[in-house]
């Protein structure tokens, strides 16, 4: 009789075990209240929402007006942006593949009347993929200075002067040359990051000097804002390096 009773109770026991495995009990639920899958989903969604809200609150920028007597965040941002601008200029001036007339746009010619971009003094054109011509007929007196500027540039050029025409042979760009340029680009980006760190460190030192008369929470917020600004510029440096490296390596 006892054995028959156990046989009849077995399906009910199995169903209870399955329900327990499907949805573990929630600590905050009342004793005896089953945890339905929808309730579990709501609990999980609530945790995700709180985590998302926490992340969003960390990104809130502090008002510049609130800390204007501590440090000028605008000036700090301007200094950091100047670092990025200098990097772009280094890329343009020193990392050209030399495959188009525009590759000489950054060449600056020093004359008796001042310094001028080469393309303002002469007409630059491609005679062939291996030769760039610079026609200096509009400013013939600057021909020698233009040739000197080309020769002294970091592009390893050897211009030839014929009257007011400057012929610039363009060496074939080898894979090795491209890889060397990519390494140089990395060096420039590291140099920019060092400069960025100096700007951030100087700003933090200035903030620490202004601790008197301000709460610790305000000082921490300002320091975090400075770090966040530096992180943004650092990310921009990485992006420009990636683009330039891809351009150089083809």
C-alpha positions in Angstrom: 0.0 0.0 0.0 2.8 2.4 0.9 4.6 1.6 -2.4 1.4 2.3 -4.4 1.1 5.7 -2.6 4.6 6.7 -3.5 4.0 5.8 -7.1 0.9 8.0 -7.2 2.8 10.9 -5.6 5.9 10.7 -7.9 4.4 12.9 -10.7 3.6 15.7 -8.2 7.1 15.5 -6.7 8.7 15.8 -10.1 6.6 18.8 -11.1 7.6 20.6 -7.9 11.3 19.9 -8.5 11.0 21.2 -12.1 9.4 24.4 -11.0 12.1 25.0 -8.4 14.9 24.5 -11.0 13.3 26.8 -13.5 13.1 29.8 -11.2 15.2 30.0 -8.1 13.6 31.9 -5.2 14.1 35.6 -4.9 15.4 36.9 -1.5 13.0 39.8 -1.5 9.9 37.6 -2.3 7.5 36.6 0.4 7.8 33.1 1.8 5.6 30.8 -0.2 5.3 33.1 -3.2 6.5 31.4 -6.4 9.0 33.3 -8.7 7.6 33.5 -12.1 9.9 34.0 -15.2 8.4 37.4 -15.9 9.3 38.5 -12.3 12.9 37.3 -12.8 13.1 39.3 -16.1 11.8 42.4 -14.4 14.4 42.1 -11.6 17.2 41.6 -14.2 16.0 44.6 -16.2 15.9 46.8 -13.1 19.5 45.9 -12.3 20.5 46.8 -15.9 18.7 50.1 -15.7 20.4 51.0 -12.5 23.8 50.1 -13.9 23.1 52.2 -17.1 21.9 55.1 -15.0 25.1 54.9 -12.9 27.3 55.0 -16.0 25.4 58.0 -17.4 25.7 59.9 -14.2 29.5 59.4 -14.3 29.6 61.2 -17.7 27.9 64.4 -16.5 30.2 67.4 -17.0 30.8 69.8 -14.3 29.7 73.4 -15.0 32.7 75.7 -15.9 31.0 78.6 -14.1 31.0 76.5 -10.9 34.8 76.2 -10.9 35.9 79.4 -12.6 37.7 80.6 -9.5 39.6 77.3 -9.4 40.7 76.9 -13.0 39.6 77.8 -16.5 38.4 74.5 -18.0 38.1 76.4 -21.3 41.8 77.2 -21.3 42.7 73.6 -20.4 40.6 72.3 -23.2 42.2 74.8 -25.6 45.7 73.7 -24.6 44.7 70.0 -25.1 43.2 70.7 -28.5 46.4 72.5 -29.5 48.3 69.3 -28.9 46.0 67.5 -31.3 46.4 70.3 -33.9 50.2 70.1 -33.6 50.0 66.3 -34.3 47.9 66.9 -37.4 50.4 69.5 -38.6 53.3 67.0 -38.0 51.4 64.4 -40.0 50.9 66.8 -42.9 54.4 68.2 -43.0 56.4 65.0 -42.5 54.4 62.0 -43.6 53.5 62.6 -47.2 53.6 59.8 -49.7 54.5 62.3 -52.4 52.2 61.1 -55.1 50.4 64.3 -55.9 51.1 68.1 -56.3 49.3 68.6 -53.0 52.2 66.8 -51.3 54.2 70.0 -51.5 51.5 72.3 -50.2 53.1 72.5 -46.7 56.5 73.6 -48.1 57.2 77.1 -46.8 59.6 79.4 -48.8 61.6 82.1 -47.0 62.0 85.2 -49.1 63.1 88.8 -48.5 59.5 89.7 -48.3 58.6 87.0 -45.7 57.6 83.4 -45.7 55.0 82.0 -48.2 53.6 78.6 -49.0 55.2 77.2 -52.2 51.9 76.9 -54.0 51.3 80.7 -53.6 54.6 81.5 -55.3 54.6 78.8 -58.0 52.3 76.6 -60.0 52.7 73.0 -59.0 51.7 70.2 -61.4 52.5 66.6 -62.2 54.5 66.0 -65.3 54.5 62.3 -64.7 54.0 60.0 -61.6 57.7 60.4 -61.0 58.2 64.1 -61.6 56.5 67.2 -60.0 57.0 70.5 -61.8 57.0 73.9 -60.0 56.6 76.9 -62.4 58.0 80.0 -60.7 57.4 82.4 -63.7 55.1 84.5 -61.6 57.8 85.1 -58.9 61.1 84.3 -60.6 63.1 86.0 -57.9 62.0 83.3 -55.5 63.1 80.4 -57.6 66.3 79.8 -55.7 64.6 80.1 -52.3 61.9 77.6 -53.4 64.4 75.1 -54.6 66.3 75.4 -51.3 63.0 75.0 -49.3 62.3 71.8 -51.2 65.8 70.5 -50.7 65.8 71.2 -47.0 62.3 69.7 -46.3 62.0 66.4 -44.6 60.8 64.7 -47.8 64.2 63.8 -49.1 63.8 65.7 -52.3 66.5 66.7 -54.8 65.0 69.5 -57.0 66.6 70.5 -60.3 66.3 74.2 -61.5 65.9 75.0 -65.2 65.3 78.8 -65.5 62.1 79.4 -63.6 61.0 75.8 -63.7 61.9 73.5 -60.8 61.8 69.8 -61.6 61.3 67.6 -58.5 62.0 63.9 -59.1 59.7 61.8 -56.9 61.4 58.6 -55.7 59.4 55.4 -56.0 57.6 54.8 -52.7 58.7 51.4 -51.5 57.0 49.2 -48.9 59.9 49.8 -46.6 59.5 53.6 -46.9 55.8 53.3 -46.1 56.5 51.2 -43.0 59.1 53.7 -41.8 56.6 56.5 -42.2 54.1 54.5 -40.2 56.7 54.1 -37.4 57.3 57.9 -37.5 53.6 58.5 -37.2 53.5 56.4 -34.1 56.4 58.4 -32.7 54.6 61.6 -33.4 51.5 60.3 -31.6 53.5 59.2 -28.6 55.0 62.7 -28.5 51.5 64.2 -28.6 50.4 62.0 -25.7 53.4 63.1 -23.7 52.4 66.7 -24.3 48.8 66.0 -23.4 49.9 64.4 -20.1 51.9 67.5 -19.3 48.9 69.7 -19.9 46.7 67.5 -17.7 49.3 67.3 -14.9 49.8 71.1 -14.9 46.1 71.6 -14.7 45.7 69.1 -11.8 48.5 70.9 -9.9 46.7 74.2 -10.3 43.5 72.6 -9.0 45.2 71.2 -5.9 46.7 74.6 -5.1 43.1 75.9 -4.9 41.9 73.4 -2.3 41.5 76.0 0.4 38.0 77.4 0.4 36.5 74.6 -1.7 35.0 71.3 -0.7 36.9 68.0 -1.4 34.0 66.9 -3.6 34.3 69.9 -5.8 38.1 69.5 -6.2 37.6 65.8 -7.1 34.9 66.7 -9.6 37.2 69.2 -11.3 40.1 66.7 -11.4 37.7 64.1 -12.9 36.6 66.6 -15.5 40.2 67.4 -16.5 40.9 63.7 -16.8 37.8 63.1 -18.9 38.9 65.9 -21.3 42.4 64.4 -21.6 40.8 61.0 -22.3 38.7 62.4 -25.1 41.8 64.1 -26.8 43.8 60.9 -26.3 41.1 59.0 -28.1 41.2 61.5 -30.9 45.0 61.1 -31.2 44.5 57.3 -31.5 41.9 57.8 -34.2 44.1 60.1 -36.3 47.0 57.7 -35.9 44.9 54.8 -37.1 43.7 56.8 -40.1 47.2 58.0 -41.0 48.7 54.5 -40.6 46.1 53.0 -42.9 46.8 55.8 -45.5 50.6 55.2 -45.3 50.5 51.5 -45.5 48.0 51.5 -48.3 
